[in-house]
Amino acid sequence: MENKYPKLFTDEQFSKLIENGSDNSFEKDYPPVVKLFMTNTLCTWLISELDPGYPEIAFGLCDLGMGFPEMGSVSIQKLLDAEDFWRCIKRDNFFEGNYPLSVYAYAARRDEAITENETALKNAAKALKL
């Protein structure tokens, strides 16, 4: 499958996102593959999978900067459509998802924002017994 969004995902990331999205098991909990953010805002997305049938639909942890991060689906095209002259969607090239998405979600709910703080993530993993 062709990567329609090379600005947001490397080919390797795109393949991994599609692979994760192909898993139909109920208990799947993949680490986020990519971190996206909108410049000049507090909006951040940790994406763990893309729907193989509709690769413009991503799943992950979404934080619109209002203190209520949540897991859910997001339209990649709508993210790109939201760009304008003072903000754009970028990929964090240094992000590494070292924990399952549920750990990031737990820590984000406690901190009211997506966090990469190692102590917060370790505490979240411990609380979730992972």
Disulfide bonds with the S-S distance in Angstrom:
none
